[in-house]
């Protein structure tokens, strides 16, 4: 099954759509589904956007897409990021509306979805949002407004109760993923390691073929507890999309290409 993994969009839906179709053309494939790691940039009302979004270009294209009920180019499943209108998303969910735009389907924390293509059935589990130590042990139902940007222990436990997954779709990185930013001369500018232990536990419990995450706005590969983990850059930067051929039966995958990285085509 040929899929596209997409990094944080942050409202750049026009660019996401055009890049996705250009990526298909470059590879000579058609993506069955897109898996997005959150921070789509869901701000239906520009007046409700958070400070970080306001200071970094605003809500982007989502309000226009919503007004026009514009469809995404390929069926897309996403988890929430830490910069979305969480109250609006939950209102849609409570009303039984999981597609926030035609073809753009929300996967709530701790839940699993599946889809079929070419005779294969793919199972994807999701945990969106970022790690917040002060909120992790609280029930998810107790978090309101901005605090809904954090995932919680009960959501992790609910996902861990599922059988093995094919894909674990996250926003934040599991504990153990180490990030290093370097200056132009190669010296280390910044280094840190994810402390999201709950996500590592979810990964251990579900043993997916592959784990996808974003949030950190950099392309990185890691192996945590024997599971390959792929972190994505944000749209529209290089390596914000990765084409994957997943063999569900063999529980294996192949990277077919990375957008705007010619050496891997």
Helices and strands as residue ranges (DSSP letters): E 2-6, H 13-27, E 33-36, G 46-48, H 51-55, H 62-68, E 76-78, H 86-94, E 99-101, E 104-106, E 111-117, E 120-127, G 140-142, G 145-149, H 153-160, E 167-170, E 178-182, E 188-193, H 197-206, E 210-213, E 220-224, E 227-231, E 241-247, E 252-258, G 262-264
